[in-house]
Every structure is written in structure tokens, then in C-alpha cells.
Amino acid sequence: MERYTPGDSPNVTNFMARRTLATHGSFFRPFLFPGAHVLDCGCGPGTITADIAKCIAPDGQVCGVDGNADQIDLARQVLSGAPNAECRVASIYELPFENNHFDAVLAHALFEHLADPDRAAAELLRVLKPGGVIGLRSPDWTGRLSWPASGRAERALDFYAELQAANGGDLTIGRKLPSILRRAGFHAVRATASYECYAPVQVIAEYLAAQIEVTWQVPSGAWTTTELAEELRVWCRQPDAFFAQAWGEVVGVKAA
Ligand SMILES: C[S@@+](CC[C@H](N)C(=O)[O-])C[C@H]1O[C@@H](n2cnc3c(N)ncnc32)[C@H](O)[C@@H]1O
């Protein structure tokens, strides 16, 4: 079973739309060259896709793909001024492209939601040209840093990870990305990691609280979803509230 945990509420979409290639995809920037043919898989509202379009202009072409038609509608608006960008609704498991099609493929913040990451990596390998480069970036929540200490806020953060696992995803996939690429047959696999520090912390707290309070999952322990969501909102308003998320990043090459 695979269900995309965040959904597509305005809260979620606005959260994603803050992202740029510079803030979230810099590990992949060296592989984007003018004239390249690029796939941005799981493009969401398309703000990273729009930056890729600029890097490969004027002759390169980027295609953003997302399984959610509403996200693609938003991405089309964001990409309306980019003549070298298009987007399509498609699943990562069945991409509507021939073999050996792209010079570079990026999947940013997607693999943590997938029930079958190996199958997804095999499909990305298929559409990549020999010699082409893949880049994946996903969170690893065991590396998160949060302050001030709060048992209930920590429980809320753990519950969100449990929720994603119940939906078929994995919030500790960041460290596993190199293994996934190697198993798929990629070469020259190279892993890095980085932290995203949320400022203000309310941005991430509200993103998580809104998802926790609408879920049908029942948390183990003493607190309800409503209490956990509310605790995140209270916690993040403290003057020194701090939350930083660890991301695993990996690049790999398809054998020539
Ligand atoms: C967390 S968002 C990331 C969006 C964008 N890449 C970013 O980082 O801002 C993940 C996106 O992947 C899409 N998605 C989830 N499962 C998918 C699947 N199996 N195939 C294609 N897209 C999928 C979701 O609809 C969502 O827009």
C-alpha cells in the first residue's frame, strides 16, 4: 500500500513552493548543463523545476512529472514563463518516456513516500541515457535536531514518521539512498548529507500539525492526534524554538 502522506492542501503546497534549486537541490546543480534534457520526478508545484529550466536554457528541456494532477496544474502556472519546461501527470513506476531519454533525472523529496523504492529506481534508470546522472534527496528523521526539549513535541514528530511508514513510506530513507542506487545498477554512487534549518519553526510545525490532526491513524500512548498537533503549535512559538532536518543526498551514473 502506498499513500502520499502530506496530501495537497494549500498548507502543504505552500510549504513545497518555498523550495528552490539553490536551497534544496544544490548537490545536483553541477550536473545541469545548457542543452541538457532533464526529468524532475515528483515535481510538486514546480519551483525547483523552474530553476532547472534556467540552468539548461536556452536549448535544454526539463519535464516535471507528478502523480497528482492538481500539483501539475500548479506547476504549469509556475512554469508558464519557461518555454523550455513542460509537465505531465504520471507515476514514477510507469513513466511515459522511451528508454535512454534523459541526460539527468532528479527526484527531490519523493523516495521517502514510496512503498517500492527499488522499482522506482529501476524505472529512473530505464529513462536515463547511458552516461546520464541521477540525483535523489530525501529526509532522514533520526538525524533531526529540535529544541526546547519537549516529550510531547518529540512524540508528535515520532508519530509523523510512524504515519508515513503506515502509508508505505520511510522517513529514515535518507541514509539508504546509496544502497537503492547500487541495487538498481547505478555506478559512481556518491552520497552527501545536509541540514535544513527551518526559520521560523512555525513553518514546519504547522505543516506537520495540520497533517497529524486530520489522520485516521491512532497514536500509541497517552496523547490524541489533536493534542499532539496542538503541542507542536505551542512548542514552535517559544522564543528559542529550533528545528533542523537531516537530508541524505546521492548521485549516480548509468553505465555508458
Ligand atoms: C514532498 S513533494 C516534493 C515536491 C518537489 N519535488 C519538492 O521537493 O518541492 C512529493 C511529490 O511527489 C508526488 N508523488 C508522490 N508519490 C508519487 C508517485 N508514486 N509517482 C509520482 N509522483 C508522486 C506528490 O504528489 C508530491 O507532489
The ligand as an SDF file (V2000), in Angstrom:
LIG
                    3D

 27 29  0  0  0  0  0  0  0  0999 V2000
    7.1920   16.1050   -0.9910 C   0  0  0  0  0  0  0  0  0  0  0  0
    6.6070   16.5380   -2.5920 S   0  0  0  0  0  0  0  0  0  0  0  0
    8.0960   17.1550   -3.3380 C   0  0  0  0  0  0  0  0  0  0  0  0
    7.8330   18.1270   -4.4550 C   0  0  0  0  0  0  0  0  0  0  0  0
    9.1100   18.7300   -5.0410 C   0  0  0  0  0  0  0  0  0  0  0  0
    9.9730   17.7290   -5.6320 N   0  0  0  0  0  0  0  0  0  0  0  0
    9.8250   19.4740   -3.9460 C   0  0  0  0  0  0  0  0  0  0  0  0
   10.7790   18.9560   -3.3660 O   0  0  0  0  0  0  0  0  0  0  0  0
    9.4050   20.5990   -3.6280 O   0  0  0  0  0  0  0  0  0  0  0  0
    6.4590   14.9170   -3.3790 C   0  0  0  0  0  0  0  0  0  0  0  0
    5.6720   14.9450   -4.6750 C   0  0  0  0  0  0  0  0  0  0  0  0
    5.7160   13.6330   -5.2420 O   0  0  0  0  0  0  0  0  0  0  0  0
    4.4300   13.2940   -5.7510 C   0  0  0  0  0  0  0  0  0  0  0  0
    4.3010   11.8380   -5.7180 N   0  0  0  0  0  0  0  0  0  0  0  0
    4.0760   11.0490   -4.6370 C   0  0  0  0  0  0  0  0  0  0  0  0
    4.0700    9.7540   -4.9990 N   0  0  0  0  0  0  0  0  0  0  0  0
    4.3070    9.7210   -6.3410 C   0  0  0  0  0  0  0  0  0  0  0  0
    4.4310    8.6740   -7.2980 C   0  0  0  0  0  0  0  0  0  0  0  0
    4.2970    7.3880   -6.9330 N   0  0  0  0  0  0  0  0  0  0  0  0
    4.6980    8.9890   -8.5860 N   0  0  0  0  0  0  0  0  0  0  0  0
    4.8350   10.3050   -8.9470 C   0  0  0  0  0  0  0  0  0  0  0  0
    4.7240   11.3350   -8.0800 N   0  0  0  0  0  0  0  0  0  0  0  0
    4.4630   11.0480   -6.7950 C   0  0  0  0  0  0  0  0  0  0  0  0
    3.4420   14.0020   -4.8390 C   0  0  0  0  0  0  0  0  0  0  0  0
    2.2050   14.2340   -5.4860 O   0  0  0  0  0  0  0  0  0  0  0  0
    4.1950   15.2840   -4.4940 C   0  0  0  0  0  0  0  0  0  0  0  0
    3.8400   16.3420   -5.3470 O   0  0  0  0  0  0  0  0  0  0  0  0
  1  2  1  0
  2  3  1  0
  2 10  1  0
  3  4  1  0
  4  5  1  0
  5  6  1  0
  5  7  1  0
  7  8  2  0
  7  9  1  0
 10 11  1  0
 11 12  1  0
 11 26  1  0
 12 13  1  0
 13 14  1  0
 13 24  1  0
 14 15  1  0
 14 23  1  0
 15 16  2  0
 16 17  1  0
 17 18  1  0
 17 23  2  0
 18 19  1  0
 18 20  2  0
 20 21  1  0
 21 22  2  0
 22 23  1  0
 24 25  1  0
 24 26  1  0
 26 27  1  0
M  CHG  2   2   1   9  -1
M  END
$$$$
